Amino acid sequence: MIRLVLILCALATWTPVRAADFVPSAPKEIDYVVRDRNGDGHAAAEFAARLTVLHFWASWCVPCRVELPALSALQSDLGREGVRVVAVSIDRLGWDAIDRTTSKLGVRDLELYHDRDREAAVALDVAALPTTILVDAQGREVARMRGQGEWTDPGLRRELLSFVSR
């Protein structure tokens, strides 16, 4: 009987883990270079938008794989609002792993780049995957999220758009 009461109490107080939230930061300029499919480098300034969602991921990261289709939809839905989603893979196996993963997940409309040697991840202090950094129109980091985001959640999208108007 005591065991049943303890289980019922635990269930009554249990709430599902909430997806990660953006943690605002004092705006600071960032600098990084990532590579496209041809191996050409692209610097931070090339990704300018009203708000850039810079998302670090890897094919072996389960939460990252869950997020990719939602991030693609986010780009489709909020692109007209000035939001640009840039997905940067840190896969050591390169474009084969990136292409295999995105193809399997049906991701077609996401801007993909590679950070094979993790230079950009190190420069931006990306300590865990997935990590998403919000970059304002002046090229400054204004917030970051460590962990999986619920990109289809209207509340998260409102929060994201609040950074566009700052």
N, CA, C and O atoms as a DFTB+ gen file, in Angstrom:
664 C
 N C O
     1  1       0.815      -1.194       0.000
     2  2       0.000       0.000       0.000
     3  2       0.862       1.263       0.000
     4  3       0.592       2.207      -0.743
     5  1       1.906       1.272       0.843
     6  2       2.796       2.441       0.899
     7  2       3.472       2.662      -0.450
     8  3       3.632       3.796      -0.902
     9  1       3.867       1.559      -1.085
    10  2       4.499       1.659      -2.404
    11  2       3.539       2.305      -3.406
    12  3       3.959       3.154      -4.192
    13  1       2.288       1.928      -3.394
    14  2       1.291       2.489      -4.300
    15  2       1.108       3.986      -4.049
    16  3       1.022       4.767      -4.997
    17  1       1.050       4.386      -2.789
    18  2       0.907       5.800      -2.441
    19  2       2.115       6.590      -2.943
    20  3       1.956       7.680      -3.493
    21  1       3.315       6.052      -2.760
    22  2       4.527       6.736      -3.234
    23  2       4.523       6.879      -4.752
    24  3       4.897       7.926      -5.280
    25  1       4.106       5.842      -5.444
    26  2       4.042       5.904      -6.911
    27  2       3.022       6.944      -7.350
    28  3       3.288       7.726      -8.263
    29  1       1.847       6.962      -6.704
    30  2       0.823       7.941      -7.061
    31  2       1.291       9.369      -6.773
    32  3       1.004      10.278      -7.552
    33  1       2.001       9.576      -5.674
    34  2       2.542      10.909      -5.359
    35  2       3.567      11.331      -6.396
    36  3       3.586      12.481      -6.835
    37  1       4.410      10.401      -6.779
    38  2       5.427      10.708      -7.789
    39  2       4.770      11.073      -9.118
    40  3       5.184      12.028      -9.775
    41  1       3.759      10.323      -9.511
    42  2       3.058      10.622     -10.766
    43  2       2.333      11.955     -10.708
    44  3       2.272      12.671     -11.708
    45  1       1.784      12.297      -9.549
    46  2       1.051      13.557      -9.414
    47  2       1.965      14.764      -9.516
    48  3       1.547      15.824      -9.983
    49  1       3.205      14.613      -9.086
    50  2       4.127      15.753      -9.116
    51  2       5.023      15.752     -10.344
    52  3       5.735      16.727     -10.583
    53  1       5.005      14.682     -11.128
    54  2       5.871      14.574     -12.294
    55  2       5.362      15.459     -13.421
    56  3       4.168      15.490     -13.719
    57  1       6.270      16.159     -14.028
    58  2       5.935      16.924     -15.228
    59  2       6.964      16.562     -16.281
    60  3       8.122      16.315     -15.946
    61  1       6.570      16.524     -17.540
    62  2       7.533      16.178     -18.568
    63  2       8.647      17.220     -18.625
    64  3       8.451      18.393     -18.307
    65  1       9.801      16.757     -19.034
    66  2      10.931      17.662     -19.162
    67  2      10.600      18.679     -20.242
    68  3      10.185      18.319     -21.343
    69  1      10.784      19.928     -19.924
    70  2      10.506      21.001     -20.868
    71  2      11.686      21.152     -21.810
    72  3      12.837      20.999     -21.402
    73  1      11.407      21.444     -23.041
    74  2      12.475      21.661     -24.010
    75  2      13.326      22.840     -23.567
    76  3      12.902      23.686     -22.780
    77  1      14.516      22.863     -24.089
    78  2      15.446      23.932     -23.741
    79  2      14.869      25.289     -24.134
    80  3      14.084      25.395     -25.076
    81  1      15.268      26.315     -23.404
    82  2      14.871      27.687     -23.700
    83  2      16.102      28.490     -24.089
    84  3      17.234      28.097     -23.806
    85  1      15.865      29.607     -24.732
    86  2      16.965      30.501     -25.061
    87  2      17.405      31.239     -23.808
    88  3      16.580      31.721     -23.031
    89  1      18.687      31.318     -23.627
    90  2      19.251      32.083     -22.521
    91  2      19.845      33.352     -23.136
    92  3      20.857      33.288     -23.833
    93  1      19.215      34.509     -22.877
    94  2      19.745      35.754     -23.447
    95  2      21.142      36.051     -22.911
    96  3      21.493      35.695     -21.786
    97  1      21.916      36.710     -23.749
    98  2      23.259      37.117     -23.320
    99  2      23.485      38.559     -23.755
   100  3      22.811      39.068     -24.651
   101  1      24.442      39.201     -23.106
   102  2      24.815      40.547     -23.542
   103  2      25.323      40.414     -24.970
   104  3      26.182      39.574     -25.238
   105  1      24.814      41.224     -25.890
   106  2      25.243      41.088     -27.283
   107  2      26.760      41.167     -27.425
   108  3      27.398      42.108     -26.953
   109  1      27.318      40.159     -28.084
   110  2      28.764      40.150     -28.327
   111  2      29.021      39.675     -29.747
   112  3      28.386      38.738     -30.231
   113  1      29.961      40.338     -30.404
   114  2      30.304      39.959     -31.770
   115  2      30.907      38.571     -31.783
   116  3      31.648      38.190     -30.876
   117  1      30.583      37.827     -32.814
   118  2      31.144      36.494     -32.958
   119  2      31.812      36.366     -34.316
   120  3      31.466      37.062     -35.270
   121  1      32.763      35.474     -34.378
   122  2      33.480      35.242     -35.624
   123  2      33.705      33.745     -35.767
   124  3      34.138      33.085     -34.822
   125  1      33.416      33.218     -36.931
   126  2      33.612      31.799     -37.197
   127  2      33.643      31.593     -38.699
   128  3      33.239      32.463     -39.471
   129  1      34.130      30.426     -39.102
   130  2      34.126      30.021     -40.504
   131  2      33.635      28.582     -40.558
   132  3      34.095      27.728     -39.800
   133  1      32.696      28.324     -41.460
   134  2      32.224      26.971     -41.721
   135  2      32.383      26.702     -43.212
   136  3      32.573      27.630     -43.997
   137  1      32.306      25.448     -43.597
   138  2      32.573      25.058     -44.985
   139  2      31.314      24.541     -45.675
   140  3      30.474      23.872     -45.073
   141  1      31.216      24.875     -46.956
   142  2      30.121      24.347     -47.760
   143  2      30.536      23.012     -48.363
   144  3      31.620      22.503     -48.077
   145  1      29.686      22.461     -49.181
   146  2      29.911      21.158     -49.817
   147  2      31.185      21.125     -50.660
   148  3      31.807      20.072     -50.799
   149  1      31.574      22.260     -51.218
   150  2      32.777      22.326     -52.046
   151  2      34.044      22.563     -51.231
   152  3      35.143      22.591     -51.785
   153  1      33.896      22.733     -49.928
   154  2      35.046      22.991     -49.071
   155  2      35.372      24.463     -48.936
   156  3      36.349      24.826     -48.283
   157  1      34.560      25.318     -49.551
   158  2      34.796      26.758     -49.462
   159  2      34.364      27.271     -48.090
   160  3      33.327      26.873     -47.559
   161  1      35.180      28.163     -47.530
   162  2      34.889      28.732     -46.226
   163  2      33.885      29.867     -46.303
   164  3      33.893      30.654     -47.250
   165  1      33.031      29.946     -45.311
   166  2      32.034      31.013     -45.212
   167  2      32.117      31.608     -43.807
   168  3      31.956      30.905     -42.810
   169  1      32.367      32.897     -43.751
   170  2      32.534      33.591     -42.473
   171  2      31.191      34.066     -41.937
   172  3      30.198      34.135     -42.662
   173  1      31.187      34.386     -40.668
   174  2      29.971      34.799     -39.959
   175  2      29.213      35.900     -40.691
   176  3      27.986      35.853     -40.770
   177  1      29.914      36.874     -41.219
   178  2      29.268      38.017     -41.871
   179  2      28.409      37.600     -43.063
   180  3      27.473      38.315     -43.422
   181  1      28.705      36.467     -43.679
   182  2      27.951      36.007     -44.846
   183  2      26.556      35.491     -44.494
   184  3      25.726      35.288     -45.379
   185  1      26.303      35.282     -43.214
   186  2      25.019      34.726     -42.798
   187  2      24.088      35.790     -42.226
   188  3      23.150      35.470     -41.496
   189  1      24.339      37.022     -42.548
   190  2      23.556      38.127     -41.991
   191  2      22.075      37.994     -42.352
   192  3      21.710      37.666     -43.481
   193  1      21.253      38.256     -41.363
   194  2      19.797      38.273     -41.506
   195  2      19.262      39.095     -40.345
   196  3      20.024      39.480     -39.458
   197  1      17.977      39.365     -40.339
   198  2      17.404      40.038     -39.162
   199  2      17.690      39.210     -37.925
   200  3      17.959      39.750     -36.852
   201  1      17.629      37.874     -38.082
   202  2      18.000      36.955     -37.010
   203  2      18.489      35.664     -37.656
   204  3      17.793      35.065     -38.475
   205  1      19.690      35.244     -37.280
   206  2      20.240      33.982     -37.764
   207  2      20.171      32.961     -36.634
   208  3      20.633      33.206     -35.520
   209  1      19.591      31.827     -36.947
   210  2      19.515      30.703     -36.018
   211  2      20.656      29.770     -36.423
   212  3      20.535      29.004     -37.380
   213  1      21.744      29.843     -35.698
   214  2      22.945      29.065     -35.997
   215  2      22.902      27.796     -35.145
   216  3      23.079      27.840     -33.928
   217  1      22.666      26.680     -35.805
   218  2      22.388      25.424     -35.096
   219  2      23.510      24.417     -35.331
   220  3      23.788      24.048     -36.472
   221  1      24.159      23.971     -34.247
   222  2      25.212      22.961     -34.320
   223  2      24.618      21.595     -34.017
   224  3      23.871      21.432     -33.052
   225  1      24.958      20.606     -34.858
   226  2      24.381      19.275     -34.751
   227  2      25.368      18.237     -35.272
   228  3      26.420      18.582     -35.809
   229  1      25.016      16.952     -35.107
   230  2      25.778      15.845     -35.677
   231  2      24.821      14.700     -35.968
   232  3      23.780      14.570     -35.323
   233  1      25.176      13.875     -36.937
   234  2      24.297      12.782     -37.353
   235  2      24.113      11.736     -36.260
   236  3      23.081      11.066     -36.228
   237  1      25.069      11.581     -35.379
   238  2      24.998      10.590     -34.305
   239  2      24.252      11.096     -33.073
   240  3      24.037      10.338     -32.127
   241  1      23.864      12.344     -33.074
   242  2      23.160      12.964     -31.949
   243  2      21.656      12.783     -32.151
   244  3      21.069      13.386     -33.049
   245  1      21.039      11.954     -31.316
   246  2      19.613      11.639     -31.482
   247  2      18.732      12.887     -31.397
   248  3      17.895      13.075     -32.280
   249  1      18.873      13.757     -30.382
   250  2      18.029      14.957     -30.355
   251  2      18.250      15.837     -31.590
   252  3      17.313      16.479     -32.066
   253  1      19.470      15.870     -32.104
   254  2      19.764      16.655     -33.306
   255  2      18.957      16.134     -34.494
   256  3      18.404      16.910     -35.273
   257  1      18.898      14.817     -34.618
   258  2      18.162      14.213     -35.723
   259  2      16.666      14.528     -35.620
   260  3      15.996      14.728     -36.633
   261  1      16.159      14.570     -34.410
   262  2      14.751      14.893     -34.192
   263  2      14.481      16.339     -34.633
   264  3      13.426      16.637     -35.193
   265  1      15.425      17.212     -34.379
   266  2      15.230      18.639     -34.650
   267  2      15.313      19.032     -36.120
   268  3      14.640      19.975     -36.537
   269  1      16.114      18.339     -36.910
   270  2      16.367      18.791     -38.278
   271  2      15.112      19.036     -39.115
   272  3      15.015      20.094     -39.736
   273  1      14.146      18.115     -39.165
   274  2      12.932      18.413     -39.945
   275  2      12.178      19.638     -39.409
   276  3      11.629      20.421     -40.184
   277  1      12.154      19.797     -38.092
   278  2      11.461      20.950     -37.501
   279  2      12.207      22.247     -37.812
   280  3      11.580      23.287     -38.015
   281  1      13.521      22.194     -37.850
   282  2      14.298      23.387     -38.214
   283  2      14.077      23.764     -39.669
   284  3      14.030      24.946     -40.009
   285  1      13.943      22.763     -40.525
   286  2      13.635      23.022     -41.927
   287  2      12.272      23.704     -42.058
   288  3      12.112      24.647     -42.834
   289  1      11.300      23.221     -41.296
   290  2       9.968      23.842     -41.300
   291  2      10.029      25.252     -40.726
   292  3       9.337      26.153     -41.201
   293  1      10.854      25.440     -39.711
   294  2      11.024      26.771     -39.118
   295  2      11.522      27.758     -40.166
   296  3      11.027      28.882     -40.253
   297  1      12.505      27.334     -40.965
   298  2      13.023      28.202     -42.023
   299  2      11.919      28.547     -43.017
   300  3      11.776      29.701     -43.419
   301  1      11.153      27.555     -43.406
   302  2      10.047      27.792     -44.355
   303  2       9.008      28.742     -43.781
   304  3       8.507      29.620     -44.483
   305  1       8.685      28.566     -42.504
   306  2       7.631      29.363     -41.879
   307  2       8.073      30.778     -41.506
   308  3       7.286      31.715     -41.634
   309  1       9.303      30.952     -41.052
   310  2       9.735      32.256     -40.535
   311  2      10.747      32.993     -41.424
   312  3      11.206      34.082     -41.081
   313  1      11.082      32.398     -42.545
   314  2      12.022      33.044     -43.459
   315  2      11.542      34.415     -43.918
   316  3      12.335      35.348     -44.050
   317  1      10.261      34.530     -44.156
   318  2       9.704      35.820     -44.598
   319  2       9.731      36.875     -43.490
   320  3       9.586      38.067     -43.759
   321  1       9.917      36.430     -42.238
   322  2      10.041      37.348     -41.095
   323  2      11.493      37.801     -40.891
   324  3      11.786      38.570     -39.976
   325  1      12.389      37.321     -41.745
   326  2      13.796      37.704     -41.627
   327  2      14.631      36.736     -40.815
   328  3      15.750      37.060     -40.416
   329  1      14.090      35.532     -40.562
   330  2      14.828      34.513     -39.818
   331  2      15.540      33.602     -40.820
   332  3      14.944      33.145     -41.796
   333  1      16.815      33.349     -40.563
   334  2      17.621      32.473     -41.418
   335  2      18.182      31.349     -40.553
   336  3      18.881      31.603     -39.573
   337  1      17.874      30.112     -40.917
   338  2      18.360      28.956     -40.176
   339  2      19.584      28.397     -40.896
   340  3      19.534      28.081     -42.085
   341  1      20.679      28.284     -40.153
   342  2      21.929      27.741     -40.681
   343  2      22.304      26.553     -39.798
   344  3      22.567      26.717     -38.606
   345  1      22.328      25.358     -40.386
   346  2      22.643      24.139     -39.643
   347  2      24.079      23.726     -39.936
   348  3      24.453      23.515     -41.089
   349  1      24.878      23.614     -38.879
   350  2      26.301      23.309     -39.016
   351  2      26.575      21.951     -38.380
   352  3      26.416      21.772     -37.173
   353  1      26.984      21.009     -39.202
   354  2      27.304      19.668     -38.709
   355  2      28.774      19.601     -38.289
   356  3      29.649      20.182     -38.932
   357  1      29.019      18.880     -37.198
   358  2      30.404      18.669     -36.765
   359  2      30.846      17.230     -37.045
   360  3      31.830      16.764     -36.470
   361  1      30.135      16.530     -37.913
   362  2      30.455      15.140     -38.230
   363  2      31.858      14.996     -38.810
   364  3      32.227      15.692     -39.755
   365  1      32.624      14.091     -38.236
   366  2      33.972      13.792     -38.745
   367  2      33.912      13.067     -40.093
   368  3      34.849      13.157     -40.887
   369  1      32.824      12.356     -40.350
   370  2      32.697      11.610     -41.600
   371  2      32.280      12.498     -42.767
   372  3      32.188      12.022     -43.899
   373  1      32.033      13.753     -42.514
   374  2      31.800      14.724     -43.578
   375  2      30.454      14.640     -44.256
   376  3      29.452      14.232     -43.668
   377  1      30.466      15.041     -45.512
   378  2      29.222      15.192     -46.255
   379  2      28.491      13.881     -46.475
   380  3      27.269      13.888     -46.624
   381  1      29.199      12.747     -46.502
   382  2      28.498      11.467     -46.633
   383  2      27.524      11.279     -45.473
   384  3      26.366      10.920     -45.685
   385  1      27.987      11.519     -44.256
   386  2      27.125      11.376     -43.074
   387  2      26.023      12.431     -43.067
   388  3      24.878      12.140     -42.719
   389  1      26.369      13.641     -43.446
   390  2      25.382      14.733     -43.473
   391  2      24.282      14.416     -44.482
   392  3      23.095      14.516     -44.169
   393  1      24.684      14.033     -45.700
   394  2      23.708      13.734     -46.748
   395  2      22.853      12.519     -46.414
   396  3      21.644      12.522     -46.647
   397  1      23.474      11.495     -45.875
   398  2      22.742      10.281     -45.506
   399  2      21.669      10.607     -44.456
   400  3      20.533      10.143     -44.546
   401  1      22.051      11.403     -43.472
   402  2      21.122      11.763     -42.391
   403  2      19.988      12.637     -42.900
   404  3      18.820      12.349     -42.637
   405  1      20.312      13.694     -43.620
   406  2      19.262      14.603     -44.093
   407  2      18.344      13.926     -45.102
   408  3      17.147      14.210     -45.141
   409  1      18.895      13.037     -45.913
   410  2      18.071      12.304     -46.871
   411  2      17.108      11.370     -46.139
   412  3      15.922      11.314     -46.464
   413  1      17.621      10.642     -45.154
   414  2      16.784       9.714     -44.379
   415  2      15.669      10.457     -43.651
   416  3      14.567       9.932     -43.495
   417  1      15.957      11.685     -43.204
   418  2      14.969      12.474     -42.466
   419  2      14.064      13.302     -43.370
   420  3      13.125      13.937     -42.891
   421  1      14.335      13.301     -44.665
   422  2      13.523      14.071     -45.602
   423  2      13.751      15.575     -45.519
   424  3      12.864      16.356     -45.864
   425  1      14.933      15.989     -45.065
   426  2      15.258      17.411     -44.935
   427  2      15.855      17.888     -46.259
   428  3      16.900      17.402     -46.692
   429  1      15.176      18.845     -46.895
   430  2      15.645      19.326     -48.190
   431  2      15.897      20.836     -48.208
   432  3      16.748      21.308     -48.961
   433  1      15.177      21.585     -47.399
   434  2      15.224      23.039     -47.483
   435  2      15.941      23.666     -46.301
   436  3      15.486      24.672     -45.755
   437  1      17.046      23.083     -45.910
   438  2      17.799      23.614     -44.786
   439  2      19.202      23.951     -45.272
   440  3      19.835      23.159     -45.971
   441  1      19.673      25.112     -44.902
   442  2      21.006      25.567     -45.284
   443  2      22.030      24.802     -44.440
   444  3      22.101      24.986     -43.224
   445  1      22.825      23.939     -45.094
   446  2      23.743      23.044     -44.394
   447  2      25.201      23.439     -44.621
   448  3      25.607      23.785     -45.730
   449  1      25.973      23.378     -43.535
   450  2      27.415      23.635     -43.587
   451  2      28.114      22.622     -42.701
   452  3      27.482      21.900     -41.930
   453  1      29.434      22.585     -42.830
   454  2      30.224      21.587     -42.117
   455  2      31.338      22.262     -41.322
   456  3      31.959      23.222     -41.778
   457  1      31.572      21.742     -40.138
   458  2      32.642      22.213     -39.254
   459  2      33.451      20.986     -38.838
   460  3      33.480      20.620     -37.663
   461  1      34.107      20.356     -39.814
   462  2      34.770      19.069     -39.608
   463  2      35.775      19.091     -38.470
   464  3      35.797      18.175     -37.649
   465  1      36.592      20.104     -38.411
   466  2      37.628      20.176     -37.375
   467  2      37.147      20.894     -36.113
   468  3      37.921      21.132     -35.186
   469  1      35.874      21.230     -36.095
   470  2      35.220      21.850     -34.937
   471  2      35.828      23.197     -34.543
   472  3      35.763      23.605     -33.383
   473  1      36.408      23.868     -35.508
   474  2      37.000      25.183     -35.227
   475  2      35.932      26.206     -34.881
   476  3      36.103      26.992     -33.949
   477  1      34.829      26.204     -35.627
   478  2      33.741      27.145     -35.332
   479  2      33.105      26.812     -33.979
   480  3      32.805      27.707     -33.190
   481  1      32.903      25.522     -33.721
   482  2      32.311      25.111     -32.441
   483  2      33.188      25.543     -31.273
   484  3      32.680      25.995     -30.247
   485  1      34.481      25.409     -31.421
   486  2      35.403      25.828     -30.357
   487  2      35.383      27.350     -30.215
   488  3      35.325      27.874     -29.103
   489  1      35.431      28.053     -31.341
   490  2      35.439      29.526     -31.311
   491  2      34.180      30.073     -30.641
   492  3      34.223      31.126     -30.003
   493  1      33.060      29.362     -30.783
   494  2      31.789      29.822     -30.233
   495  2      31.431      29.131     -28.917
   496  3      30.322      29.288     -28.407
   497  1      32.363      28.381     -28.381
   498  2      32.173      27.717     -27.089
   499  2      30.946      26.803     -27.090
   500  3      30.136      26.830     -26.163
   501  1      30.826      26.004     -28.133
   502  2      29.759      25.017     -28.215
   503  2      30.247      23.787     -27.463
   504  3      31.131      23.070     -27.933
   505  1      29.666      23.550     -26.297
   506  2      30.136      22.487     -25.412
   507  2      29.259      21.244     -25.449
   508  3      29.641      20.211     -24.900
   509  1      28.097      21.318     -26.080
   510  2      27.182      20.184     -26.130
   511  2      26.365      20.265     -27.409
   512  3      26.237      21.328     -28.017
   513  1      25.818      19.130     -27.803
   514  2      24.952      19.092     -28.973
   515  2      23.572      18.626     -28.541
   516  3      23.441      17.779     -27.657
   517  1      22.565      19.172     -29.156
   518  2      22.596      20.326     -30.045
   519  2      22.778      21.630     -29.268
   520  3      22.412      21.737     -28.097
   521  1      23.342      22.596     -29.943
   522  2      23.437      23.962     -29.421
   523  2      22.990      24.901     -30.521
   524  3      23.389      24.754     -31.676
   525  1      22.165      25.863     -30.162
   526  2      21.661      26.852     -31.105
   527  2      22.029      28.235     -30.594
   528  3      21.790      28.571     -29.434
   529  1      22.616      29.031     -31.484
   530  2      23.022      30.395     -31.146
   531  2      22.203      31.358     -31.993
   532  3      22.117      31.205     -33.212
   533  1      21.600      32.356     -31.340
   534  2      20.862      33.388     -32.063
   535  2      21.790      34.557     -32.308
   536  3      22.434      35.069     -31.392
   537  1      21.845      34.973     -33.574
   538  2      22.731      36.054     -33.993
   539  2      21.878      37.172     -34.577
   540  3      21.074      36.940     -35.480
   541  1      22.055      38.386     -34.059
   542  2      21.243      39.515     -34.533
   543  2      21.772      40.071     -35.861
   544  3      22.766      39.582     -36.398
   545  1      21.106      41.081     -36.371
   546  2      21.450      41.659     -37.668
   547  2      22.835      42.298     -37.688
   548  3      23.410      42.485     -38.760
   549  1      23.373      42.632     -36.529
   550  2      24.718      43.207     -36.441
   551  2      25.794      42.137     -36.278
   552  3      26.966      42.465     -36.093
   553  1      25.410      40.863     -36.345
   554  2      26.371      39.774     -36.234
   555  2      26.800      39.466     -34.812
   556  3      27.891      38.945     -34.583
   557  1      25.933      39.792     -33.848
   558  2      26.255      39.562     -32.437
   559  2      25.409      38.425     -31.882
   560  3      24.225      38.306     -32.194
   561  1      26.027      37.600     -31.062
   562  2      25.270      36.583     -30.348
   563  2      24.389      37.292     -29.320
   564  3      24.869      38.112     -28.536
   565  1      23.100      36.968     -29.334
   566  2      22.181      37.586     -28.380
   567  2      21.537      36.563     -27.443
   568  3      20.966      36.930     -26.416
   569  1      21.631      35.283     -27.799
   570  2      21.084      34.229     -26.945
   571  2      21.590      32.888     -27.452
   572  3      22.080      32.760     -28.574
   573  1      21.453      31.895     -26.580
   574  2      21.786      30.537     -27.005
   575  2      20.918      29.536     -26.272
   576  3      20.367      29.816     -25.208
   577  1      20.813      28.379     -26.863
   578  2      20.041      27.286     -26.308
   579  2      20.917      26.040     -26.351
   580  3      21.420      25.648     -27.404
   581  1      21.083      25.441     -25.208
   582  2      21.779      24.160     -25.135
   583  2      20.731      23.082     -24.999
   584  3      19.916      23.114     -24.078
   585  1      20.746      22.138     -25.900
   586  2      19.759      21.064     -25.856
   587  2      18.728      21.213     -26.953
   588  3      18.770      22.135     -27.767
   589  1      17.816      20.286     -26.945
   590  2      16.800      20.195     -27.983
   591  2      15.727      21.247     -27.809
   592  3      15.201      21.442     -26.713
   593  1      15.405      21.925     -28.902
   594  2      14.331      22.901     -28.901
   595  2      13.076      22.314     -29.511
   596  3      13.136      21.451     -30.386
   597  1      11.952      22.788     -29.044
   598  2      10.659      22.380     -29.615
   599  2      10.290      23.400     -30.694
   600  3       9.462      24.281     -30.464
   601  1      10.904      23.277     -31.863
   602  2      10.822      24.287     -32.920
   603  2       9.430      24.493     -33.483
   604  3       9.172      25.518     -34.115
   605  1       8.540      23.565     -33.274
   606  2       7.162      23.738     -33.756
   607  2       6.260      24.362     -32.704
   608  3       5.121      24.724     -32.998
   609  1       6.756      24.489     -31.485
   610  2       5.972      25.052     -30.386
   611  2       5.735      26.546     -30.618
   612  3       6.695      27.291     -30.815
   613  1       4.474      27.001     -30.600
   614  2       4.186      28.419     -30.826
   615  2       4.876      29.339     -29.815
   616  3       5.290      30.442     -30.173
   617  1       5.005      28.905     -28.570
   618  2       5.673      29.719     -27.559
   619  2       7.149      29.922     -27.877
   620  3       7.674      31.025     -27.728
   621  1       7.810      28.869     -28.312
   622  2       9.221      28.985     -28.679
   623  2       9.378      29.883     -29.895
   624  3      10.311      30.683     -29.967
   625  1       8.480      29.754     -30.835
   626  2       8.546      30.601     -32.038
   627  2       8.313      32.077     -31.687
   628  3       8.968      32.955     -32.249
   629  1       7.391      32.350     -30.769
   630  2       7.179      33.738     -30.324
   631  2       8.434      34.274     -29.659
   632  3       8.848      35.409     -29.898
   633  1       9.036      33.428     -28.810
   634  2      10.266      33.831     -28.152
   635  2      11.357      34.127     -29.185
   636  3      12.084      35.112     -29.063
   637  1      11.461      33.282     -30.181
   638  2      12.435      33.476     -31.249
   639  2      12.191      34.793     -31.978
   640  3      13.124      35.563     -32.207
   641  1      10.941      35.049     -32.339
   642  2      10.614      36.285     -33.041
   643  2      10.817      37.523     -32.175
   644  3      11.024      38.615     -32.704
   645  1      10.761      37.372     -30.854
   646  2      11.005      38.519     -29.979
   647  2      12.439      39.026     -30.139
   648  3      12.716      40.201     -29.900
   649  1      13.347      38.137     -30.542
   650  2      14.740      38.555     -30.754
   651  2      14.905      39.312     -32.070
   652  3      15.868      40.061     -32.235
   653  1      13.972      39.122     -33.013
   654  2      14.027      39.847     -34.279
   655  2      13.758      41.325     -34.040
   656  3      14.380      42.177     -34.674
   657  1      12.847      41.636     -33.140
   658  2      12.429      43.014     -32.937
   659  2      13.298      43.767     -31.929
   660  3      13.027      44.935     -31.653
   661  1      14.305      43.151     -31.387
   662  2      15.153      43.829     -30.385
   663  2      16.179      44.719     -31.034
   664  3      16.968      45.359     -30.340
